[in-house]
Amino acid sequence: MTTHDRRYVIIGNGVAGTTAAENLRKNDPNCSIHLLTNEPYPLYNRVSLPRFLQGVIVEQKVMIRDFAWHEQRNIQLLTETFVTGVNTDERVVVTDKGQYLPYDALLVATGGWANPLLVPGAQDAKHIYNFVTLDDTKTIIERMLESRTALAYGGSFISYELCDGFAVRKLDTTWLTRGPYWLRNCLDPNGGEVIDNIAKKFGVEVIHGDEIESVIPKNGVPSYVKTKKGREIQTDMIGIGLGITLNTSVLANTPLEIRQGVVVNEYLETNVPGVYAAGDVAEFYDSTVNEHHTMGTWDNAMAHGRIVALNMAGGQQPYLDVPTYTSPLFDVNIAVVGTAESNNPELVSVALREPGEKGNENYRKLFFRENKLVGVLMIGSPKGRKKLVEIVKNQQVLETAEREALLRLK
Ligand SMILES: Cc1cc2nc3c(=O)[nH]c(=O)nc-3n(C[C@H](O)[C@H](O)[C@H](O)COP(=O)(O)OP(=O)(O)OC[C@H]3O[C@@H](n4cnc5c(N)ncnc54)[C@H](O)[C@@H]3O)c2cc1C
């Protein structure tokens, strides 16, 4: 029988970790909560970083919590503290500052770190940037203010957001992707063209199907990049969006099941008693598609944080949400709902491209497994998105004609 108040340790103070801490405290005034992060800040809004990059909002608007908020709730926030190991037998977390923090329940909410550019010349050149943290954003802004040309590299959301930031700050911007079009796992050539047209309207030079072979630095900064197809692209800075590697390394030497992320069931519990995972790093069981997957979205991480807090305190609440990613890009909105995977052979899809507002086009693609809607991708008008989310959530059975009608649902 436990003779002490319950002890919770949370690795990662992003939206998943901080939401979990907040809810643990709401449900139990006596427990101890340690919330650990290697970053120097309390929770800030990563979703706002692109607008901070563009100069549309100031840094204070990016912050969500301050240190006082944690003190008022008796949440021990340990910033600039890197967790170096976890011992699940002894139930203890070890940090780079020599702390040993015992836990009754542990939450791994470590998110992911950006993949670096690994080509000749890149290590010797300054001004090659990832775009994940507030500190990344501040350094990119500093460099943008003294640059004339910029290259955004990659086919991810992050690369498009970098491209958007460079172009809005009036840099001569090139956007280079290895694939045939942006977001190749969700889109198709038609949808890719819709996106390209939006970027081109903002003066971006778009190049697909090529990749950086080497970076040629001059005085330590990128002067130009050489591509595999022989292009030479002049640039003062390079923004990298080559995907994320989920932060599971801290769990090496534990019996936790790790695939792409930390594998958890619908209660966000791992295979080791007392250990949970939430947010980007969780490879969770999604009952709308009956399989495990990871999801890098703000809403998903926040919802995980709420549910996992209940379960860490002894509850049995399944995670049943439909993950949704919405983002403004240039002058349109993009939404990805559920499982929107063009490369998934088990899914069939229908798509519609039509004129939209501000000279842009609307593009909608719907993904079905058997006769149920499981994924939605929308570029442009968001009308009908909430209804489509409900249809995914309810796992409604649809006839072929009904599927086509969903393309025009408002
Ligand atoms: C630029 C950008 C724009 C985005 N835009 C959108 C958007 O428009 N819409 C949307 O839905 N989503 C967006 N996202 C994704 C969204 O922000 C993430 O899905 C969400 O923030 C993930 O939250 P999390 O709590 O799981 O992890 P994170 O926010 O990644 O937090 C994890 C924290 O754990 C820390 N950590 C990791 N390992 C350790 C360790 N060993 N010791 C100590 N600390 C550690 C990390 O440094 C980090 O601070 C965007 C992301 C970025 C980077």
The ligand as a Gaussian input file, in Angstrom:
#p B3LYP/6-31G(d) Opt

LIG

0 1
 C        6.958000      25.385000     -36.496000
 C        5.832000      24.460000     -36.144000
 C        4.549000      24.730000     -36.570000
 C        3.503000      23.879000     -36.253000
 N        2.251000      24.186000     -36.695000
 C        1.213000      23.386000     -36.345000
 C       -0.115000      23.719000     -36.743000
 O       -0.348000      24.704000     -37.452000
 N       -1.127000      22.908000     -36.335000
 C       -0.901000      21.797000     -35.550000
 O       -1.855000      21.091000     -35.192000
 N        0.347000      21.455000     -35.179000
 C        1.409000      22.216000     -35.544000
 N        2.680000      21.891000     -35.161000
 C        2.887000      20.643000     -34.401000
 C        2.576000      20.845000     -32.918000
 O        3.197000      22.000000     -32.469000
 C        3.037000      19.612000     -32.147000
 O        2.275000      18.512000     -32.590000
 C        2.880000      19.756000     -30.637000
 O        3.469000      20.932000     -30.176000
 C        3.503000      18.546000     -29.935000
 O        3.442000      18.714000     -28.556000
 P        4.145000      17.679000     -27.569000
 O        3.812000      18.159000     -26.197000
 O        3.818000      16.298000     -27.943000
 O        5.726000      17.812000     -27.841000
 P        6.687000      19.058000     -27.916000
 O        5.971000      20.342000     -28.029000
 O        7.685000      18.719000     -28.967000
 O        7.410000      19.075000     -26.493000
 C        8.354000      18.115000     -26.100000
 C        9.365000      18.775000     -25.187000
 O       10.155000      17.750000     -24.582000
 C       11.504000      18.169000     -24.568000
 N       12.376000      17.005000     -24.433000
 C       12.602000      16.022000     -25.331000
 N       13.471000      15.117000     -24.837000
 C       13.810000      15.539000     -23.606000
 C       14.677000      15.044000     -22.615000
 N       15.374000      13.909000     -22.762000
 N       14.819000      15.745000     -21.451000
 C       14.117000      16.904000     -21.260000
 N       13.263000      17.421000     -22.180000
 C       13.115000      16.741000     -23.341000
 C       11.652000      18.887000     -25.906000
 O       12.775000      19.695000     -25.985000
 C       10.345000      19.687000     -25.930000
 O       10.482000      20.884000     -25.231000
 C        3.747000      22.724000     -35.476000
 C        5.044000      22.438000     -35.031000
 C        6.083000      23.309000     -35.363000
 C        7.479000      22.998000     -34.870000

